[in-house]
Amino acid sequence: MMSMTNFSRTLAIYFFGTMAEQIHTSYYKTKIGELIIGSFDDKLCLLDFRYRRMRATVDNRIKKHLDGEFIEQDDETIRETKKQIDEYLQGERKVFNIPLLLLGTDFQKQVWEELLRVAYGETASYSDLAKRIGNPSAVRAVASANGANAIALIVPCHRIIESNGGLGGFGGGIAVKKRLLNLERKNSELTDEEKYNFIGQRSTKYNHRFVTAVKTTGIYCLPSCSARKPKFENVIFYDSKEEAIKNGYRACKVCKP
């Protein structure tokens, strides 16, 4: 069955000839800032911060790919997106189920599809992403594609951090990125046993979640540190490096947190 959006478009073309496609958009104020949401052909093509840098660049890319223009109009896809955003920000949703339309180069789409595999409560580095798409030398290109992402929150570019645990950049601002990561951490807490079992794997997916302090050496490390794994009884976990420093621990020279 043809949707009302497609039916209206077909009628317009029948009566008036070729015309620019309509990309429905709506502005939505949330606790993390005002968002712009866009849909096309019953799929989400835009979910971004209204006042971010690169606003015009992202919008123009979408219009060019769809040969269309923005028209401020709600539809079912946009309404459902707003509902799921609210649920996510309230800590009630970990997975989105909105049909997506990713618009970019083949390389950008490859990066964004890999971003979708970074789970709630986890992180990855730009280097991790480059390796996962089979192009380990393309770290800068991966970072650029990450910054060009037009579907924030759902294509979770906020989960990409620097290899040393630093937050890196984010279209919505560093404060919002930190808030989103803390939200996900709060809703997916790890036990000390789970944290201990994870260290030594040299994976960056929990680098924003905690640091490992070793009582016998007075040193704190990132979870991804390649140094020898300490005994469980000699370890204490802190939520941040600032907390470890406050308690008298100094940074590891191997992982350089």
Wavefront OBJ file of the C-alpha trace (Angstrom):
o trace
v 0.000 0.000 0.000
v 1.344 3.445 -0.930
v 1.933 5.786 2.010
v 0.240 9.197 2.092
v 3.668 10.805 1.627
v 4.330 8.827 -1.560
v 0.730 9.348 -2.757
v 0.993 13.135 -2.345
v 4.327 13.154 -4.140
v 2.926 11.092 -7.024
v -0.089 13.387 -7.412
v 2.121 16.475 -7.426
v 4.351 15.060 -10.134
v 1.316 13.932 -12.189
v -0.274 17.375 -12.175
v 2.776 19.640 -12.159
v 5.620 17.614 -13.677
v 9.053 17.032 -12.125
v 9.494 18.762 -8.770
v 11.912 18.770 -5.868
v 11.322 15.984 -3.392
v 9.979 16.958 0.028
v 12.091 16.172 3.065
v 9.914 16.530 6.155
v 11.610 18.258 9.079
v 10.684 19.193 12.622
v 12.515 20.974 15.444
v 12.400 19.342 18.853
v 13.570 20.782 22.184
v 15.079 18.242 24.581
v 17.126 18.251 27.786
v 20.331 17.986 25.685
v 19.452 20.835 23.317
v 17.222 21.561 20.340
v 17.288 18.909 17.634
v 16.308 18.910 13.987
v 14.644 15.714 12.786
v 14.134 14.876 9.123
v 12.407 12.031 7.292
v 12.079 10.937 3.701
v 10.023 8.089 2.279
v 9.115 6.866 5.796
v 12.772 6.668 6.861
v 14.814 8.855 9.206
v 17.497 10.764 7.301
v 18.325 13.486 9.834
v 18.597 13.689 13.622
v 21.041 16.351 14.637
v 21.681 19.330 16.868
v 20.029 22.398 15.390
v 22.866 24.781 16.208
v 25.882 22.544 15.626
v 28.830 23.513 13.487
v 28.516 22.103 9.951
v 24.728 22.555 10.084
v 24.548 23.928 6.541
v 27.054 21.375 5.238
v 25.064 18.413 6.590
v 21.724 19.828 5.411
v 23.013 20.558 1.914
v 24.439 17.040 1.611
v 21.058 15.532 2.437
v 19.226 17.816 0.013
v 21.716 17.005 -2.746
v 21.474 13.234 -2.282
v 17.672 13.318 -2.319
v 17.344 16.129 -4.873
v 14.919 17.694 -2.434
v 14.118 20.571 -0.128
v 13.230 20.760 3.556
v 9.614 21.386 4.463
v 8.630 21.753 8.120
v 6.031 19.036 8.590
v 5.480 16.262 11.129
v 4.866 12.682 10.051
v 4.705 9.254 11.693
v 8.462 8.644 11.392
v 9.270 11.960 13.065
v 6.714 11.443 15.830
v 8.049 7.965 16.600
v 11.615 9.323 16.619
v 10.665 11.976 19.182
v 9.046 9.305 21.356
v 12.111 7.045 21.252
v 14.480 9.969 21.929
v 12.496 10.809 25.081
v 12.657 7.173 26.201
v 16.410 7.058 25.595
v 17.087 10.275 27.514
v 14.982 9.004 30.427
v 17.097 5.849 30.576
v 14.198 3.680 29.433
v 15.515 2.703 25.985
v 18.865 1.221 24.944
v 18.099 0.293 21.323
v 16.300 2.367 18.682
v 14.122 0.759 16.023
v 13.605 3.555 13.508
v 14.164 2.808 9.770
v 17.270 4.762 8.705
v 18.355 6.369 5.463
v 22.124 6.979 5.539
v 23.161 9.592 2.980
v 26.847 10.035 2.185
v 29.767 8.545 0.325
v 30.355 4.795 0.333
v 33.202 5.302 2.823
v 31.079 7.445 5.150
v 28.269 4.882 5.108
v 30.753 2.117 5.879
v 31.909 4.049 8.957
v 28.340 4.837 10.067
v 27.277 1.203 9.708
v 30.216 0.223 11.919
v 29.151 2.881 14.432
v 25.796 1.126 14.708
v 27.648 -1.914 16.080
v 29.045 0.013 19.070
v 26.614 -1.056 21.764
v 24.921 0.986 24.482
v 27.331 1.606 27.361
v 30.415 0.796 25.280
v 32.916 2.968 23.430
v 35.448 2.619 20.637
v 38.302 4.797 19.398
v 38.749 6.256 15.928
v 41.601 3.791 15.493
v 39.306 0.901 16.474
v 36.799 1.921 13.810
v 39.483 2.192 11.146
v 40.655 -1.335 11.950
v 37.121 -2.718 11.976
v 36.408 -1.473 8.465
v 39.683 -2.988 7.265
v 41.501 0.320 6.736
v 43.709 0.878 9.811
v 45.597 3.810 8.269
v 42.406 5.813 7.661
v 42.040 7.164 11.206
v 41.655 10.791 10.112
v 39.153 9.887 7.407
v 37.174 7.864 9.947
v 37.170 10.833 12.345
v 35.920 13.062 9.522
v 33.117 10.631 8.649
v 32.198 10.417 12.319
v 31.898 14.204 12.443
v 29.735 14.211 9.293
v 27.168 11.844 10.845
v 23.655 13.265 10.347
v 21.791 10.869 12.657
v 23.025 11.544 16.194
v 22.144 9.300 19.153
v 20.894 6.473 16.910
v 24.107 6.260 14.875
v 26.087 6.693 18.093
v 29.040 8.910 17.227
v 29.011 10.018 20.892
v 30.457 6.590 21.764
v 33.657 7.267 19.838
v 36.458 8.566 22.037
v 40.212 9.044 21.827
v 42.561 6.110 22.402
v 43.828 7.685 25.630
v 40.300 7.908 27.063
v 39.787 11.572 26.136
v 36.311 12.476 24.944
v 37.293 13.890 21.542
v 34.804 16.011 19.580
v 31.031 15.939 19.205
v 28.510 17.942 17.170
v 26.365 18.583 20.234
v 29.317 19.745 22.323
v 31.605 17.994 24.798
v 29.287 18.608 27.774
v 26.440 16.815 26.007
v 28.719 13.960 24.926
v 29.852 13.457 28.519
v 26.246 13.555 29.684
v 25.208 10.868 27.174
v 28.101 8.590 28.111
v 27.309 9.017 31.812
v 23.641 8.234 31.140
v 24.581 4.992 29.415
v 27.128 4.108 32.087
v 24.549 4.633 34.827
v 22.110 2.311 33.090
v 24.626 -0.454 32.391
v 26.722 -0.688 35.545
v 29.499 -3.269 35.745
v 30.408 -5.217 38.871
v 34.017 -5.149 40.092
v 34.323 -8.755 38.957
v 33.155 -7.845 35.433
v 35.608 -4.944 35.332
v 38.463 -7.145 36.465
v 37.641 -9.849 33.908
v 37.669 -7.189 31.196
v 41.066 -5.615 31.909
v 43.904 -7.285 30.066
v 41.878 -7.667 26.871
v 43.359 -4.435 25.464
v 39.969 -3.271 24.220
v 38.923 0.388 24.416
v 35.185 -0.251 24.728
v 35.135 0.623 28.472
v 37.824 3.320 28.521
v 35.256 5.973 29.455
v 33.655 3.795 32.152
v 36.365 3.363 34.751
v 40.072 3.389 35.550
v 41.997 0.666 37.339
v 44.170 1.704 40.286
v 46.789 -0.699 41.643
v 47.366 -0.460 45.387
v 50.858 -1.993 45.316
v 52.256 0.431 42.718
v 50.217 3.607 43.281
v 49.454 3.734 39.543
v 46.132 3.993 37.694
v 45.507 2.684 34.173
v 42.908 2.623 31.429
v 40.968 -0.654 31.067
v 42.731 -1.145 27.700
v 46.241 -0.912 29.187
v 48.724 -3.482 27.860
v 50.719 -3.653 31.099
v 50.696 -6.888 33.112
v 47.350 -7.572 34.760
v 47.459 -7.089 38.559
v 45.906 -9.429 41.090
v 42.269 -8.782 41.921
v 42.973 -8.093 45.595
v 45.432 -5.340 44.619
v 42.959 -3.456 42.439
v 40.504 -0.660 43.145
v 38.232 0.819 40.479
v 37.358 4.502 40.081
v 34.797 6.117 37.783
v 37.319 8.664 36.475
v 41.018 9.459 36.439
v 40.279 12.618 38.448
v 38.953 10.441 41.263
v 42.054 8.211 41.104
v 44.366 11.246 41.227
v 42.414 12.672 44.176
v 43.098 9.422 46.040
v 46.838 9.655 45.449
v 47.367 7.547 42.333
v 49.578 8.621 39.417
v 49.115 7.949 35.697
v 50.525 4.804 34.064
v 53.429 5.436 31.671
v 52.293 2.578 29.398
v 48.723 3.593 28.526
v 49.129 7.300 29.403
v 45.532 7.935 30.570
l 1 2 3 4 5 6 7 8 9 10 11 12 13 14 15 16 17 18 19 20 21 22 23 24 25 26 27 28 29 30 31 32 33 34 35 36 37 38 39 40 41 42 43 44 45 46 47 48 49 50 51 52 53 54 55 56 57 58 59 60 61 62 63 64 65 66 67 68 69 70 71 72 73 74 75 76 77 78 79 80 81 82 83 84 85 86 87 88 89 90 91 92 93 94 95 96 97 98 99 100 101 102 103 104 105 106 107 108 109 110 111 112 113 114 115 116 117 118 119 120 121 122 123 124 125 126 127 128 129 130 131 132 133 134 135 136 137 138 139 140 141 142 143 144 145 146 147 148 149 150 151 152 153 154 155 156 157 158 159 160 161 162 163 164 165 166 167 168 169 170 171 172 173 174 175 176 177 178 179 180 181 182 183 184 185 186 187 188 189 190 191 192 193 194 195 196 197 198 199 200 201 202 203 204 205 206 207 208 209 210 211 212 213 214 215 216 217 218 219 220 221 222 223 224 225 226 227 228 229 230 231 232 233 234 235 236 237 238 239 240 241 242 243 244 245 246 247 248 249 250 251 252 253 254 255 256 257
